[in-house]
Amino acid sequence: MLLPDRNTVERLLRHYRAQERTVRATPGDPSVRRRFEDTAYTLCVLMGVRSTPEALRAAERYVALKSRAPRAPL
């Protein structure tokens, strides 16, 4: 099974959360909403799931594994 790059997932999560705040601040702006939905879709595809809440949970778990994984010797 192919796994996404953890740094990419982490960056996309940060981007999603920032856009979430923007959508809440300007709920009537269709361009803001569209970018937010595009980011949510990308997160779903990257994590291989169908819903945004499921993608968020999967991405957060995946990123959390990064901090617990032992580093390979150089």
PAZAPA-4460 file (N, C-alpha, C; in steps of 0.05 Angstrom, whole numbers, plus 32768, in hexadecimal, padded with zeros to 4 digits):
% residues 74
    n_x    n_y    n_z   ca_x   ca_y   ca_z    c_x    c_y    c_z   seq   type   mol
   8011   7FE8   8000   8000   8000   8000   8012   8019   8000     1      M     A
   800B   802C   7FEF   801A   8045   7FEE   8010   8057   8004     2      L     A
   8023   8065   8011   801C   8078   8026   8024   8094   801E     3      L     A
   8014   80A8   8025   801B   80C3   801E   8033   80CD   802F     4      P     A
   8040   80E1   8024   8056   80EE   8033   804A   80FC   804C     5      D     A
   8056   80F6   8063   804B   8101   807C   804D   811F   807C     6      R     A
   8062   812A   8071   8065   8148   8071   804E   8154   8060     7      N     A
   8047   8148   804A   8031   8151   803A   8017   8150   8049     8      T     A
   8012   813A   8056   7FFA   8137   8066   7FF8   814C   807C     9      V     A
   800E   8150   808A   8010   8164   809F   800A   8180   8094    10      E     A
   8016   8187   807E   8012   81A1   8071   7FF5   81A5   8069    11      R     A
   7FEA   8190   805D   7FCE   8191   8054   7FBB   8194   806B    12      L     A
   7FC0   8187   8082   7FB0   818A   809A   7FB1   81A7   80A4    13      L     A
   7FC8   81B3   80A5   7FCB   81CF   80AD   7FBB   81E1   809A    14      R     A
   7FBE   81DC   8081   7FB0   81EC   806C   7F91   81E9   8070    15      H     A
   7F88   81D1   8074   7F6C   81CC   8078   7F61   81DB   8091    16      Y     A
   7F70   81DA   80A7   7F68   81E8   80BF   7F67   8206   80BB    17      R     A
   7F7B   8211   80AD   7F7B   822E   80A7   7F63   8236   8096    18      A     A
   7F5D   8225   8082   7F47   822B   8071   7F2C   8228   8080    19      Q     A
   7F2B   8216   8092   7F13   8212   80A3   7F0D   822C   80B3    20      E     A
   7F22   8238   80BE   7F1F   8251   80CD   7F15   8267   80BA    21      R     A
   7F20   8268   80A2   7F19   827C   808E   7EFB   8279   8086    22      T     A
   7EF3   8261   8082   7ED7   825C   807A   7EC4   8264   8090    23      V     A
   7ECC   825F   80A9   7EBB   8268   80BF   7EBA   8286   80C2    24      R     A
   7ECF   8293   80BB   7ED0   82B0   80BC   7EC1   82BE   80A5    25      A     A
   7EC1   82B1   808E   7EB3   82BC   8076   7EA2   82A6   8069    26      T     A
   7E8D   829D   8076   7E7D   8287   806C   7E6F   828C   8051    27      P     A
   7E6B   82A5   804A   7E5C   82AB   8031   7E6E   82AD   8019    28      G     A
   7E88   82AA   801B   7E9A   82AD   8005   7E9D   8293   7FF6    29      D     A
   7E92   8291   7FDD   7E93   8278   7FCF   7EAF   826F   7FC7    30      P     A
   7EC2   8281   7FC2   7EDD   8279   7FBA   7EEB   826D   7FD2    31      S     A
   7EE7   8278   7FEA   7EF3   826D   8002   7EE8   8251   8007    32      V     A
   7ECE   824E   8004   7EC1   8234   8008   7ECB   821F   7FF4    33      R     A
   7ECF   8227   7FDB   7ED9   8215   7FC6   7EF5   820B   7FCC    34      R     A
   7F07   821D   7FD4   7F22   8215   7FDC   7F22   8202   7FF3    35      R     A
   7F11   8207   8006   7F0E   81F6   801E   7F05   81DA   8015    36      F     A
   7EF1   81D9   8004   7EE7   81BF   7FFB   7EFC   81B0   7FEA    37      E     A
   7F0B   81BF   7FDA   7F20   81B3   7FCA   7F36   81A6   7FDD    38      D     A
   7F3C   81B4   7FF2   7F50   81AA   8005   7F45   8191   8013    39      T     A
   7F2C   8192   801A   7F20   817B   8027   7F20   8163   8015    40      A     A
   7F1A   8167   7FFB   7F1A   8152   7FE7   7F36   8146   7FE4    41      Y     A
   7F4A   8158   7FE3   7F66   814F   7FE0   7F6E   813E   7FF8    42      T     A
   7F66   8146   800F   7F6C   8137   8028   7F5F   811B   8027    43      L     A
   7F46   811A   801D   7F38   8100   801B   7F47   80EE   8007    44      C     A
   7F4E   80F8   7FF1   7F5D   80E8   7FDD   7F77   80DF   7FE8    45      V     A
   7F86   80F1   7FF4   7FA0   80EA   7FFE   7F9F   80D4   8014    46      L     A
   7F8A   80D5   8024   7F87   80C2   803A   7F77   80A9   8031    47      M     A
   7F6B   80A9   8019   7F5D   8092   800F   7F43   808D   801C    48      G     A
   7F35   80A2   8024   7F1A   809F   8031   7F06   80B1   8022    49      V     A
   7EEC   80AE   802A   7ED7   80BC   801B   7ECC   80D4   8029    50      R     A
   7ED0   80D7   8043   7EC4   80EE   8051   7EDA   80FF   805E    51      S     A
   7ED4   8119   8060   7EE8   812B   806C   7EEE   8124   8089    52      T     A
   7ED9   811F   809A   7EE0   8118   80B6   7EF2   80FF   80B8    53      P     A
   7EED   80EC   80A7   7EFD   80D4   80A7   7F1A   80DA   809E    54      E     A
   7F1C   80EB   8089   7F36   80F3   807F   7F46   8102   8094    55      A     A
   7F39   8114   80A3   7F46   8123   80B8   7F50   8110   80CE    56      L     A
   7F40   80FD   80D6   7F48   80EA   80EB   7F60   80DA   80E1    57      R     A
   7F5E   80D0   80C8   7F74   80BF   80BD   7F8E   80D0   80BB    58      A     A
   7F8C   80E8   80B2   7FA3   80F9   80AE   7FB0   8100   80C9    59      A     A
   7F9F   8106   80DD   7FAA   810C   80F8   7FB8   80F4   8104    60      E     A
   7FAD   80DD   8101   7FB9   80C4   810B   7FD4   80BF   80FC    61      R     A
   7FD4   80C3   80E2   7FEB   80BE   80D2   8002   80D1   80D9    62      Y     A
   7FFC   80EA   80DD   8010   80FE   80E5   801A   80F8   8101    63      V     A
   8008   80EF   8113   8010   80E8   812E   8024   80D1   812E    64      A     A
   8022   80BF   811C   8035   80A8   811A   8051   80B2   8115    65      L     A
   8054   80C8   8107   806E   80D3   8101   807E   80D9   811A    66      K     A
   8071   80E4   812D   807F   80EC   8146   8086   80D4   8157    67      S     A
   8079   80BD   8153   807E   80A5   8163   8091   8092   8155    68      R     A
   8094   8095   813B   80A5   8082   812B   80C2   8086   8131    69      A     A
   80D1   8071   8135   80EE   8074   8139   80FB   807D   8120    70      P     A
   8110   808C   8123   811E   8096   810B   8132   8080   8102    71      R     A
   8134   807E   80E8   8148   806B   80DC   8164   8076   80DF    72      A     A
   8177   8064   80E5   8193   806E   80E7   819D   8077   80CC    73      P     A
   81AE   808B   80CD   81B9   8096   80B4   81D2   8087   80AC    74      L     A
***
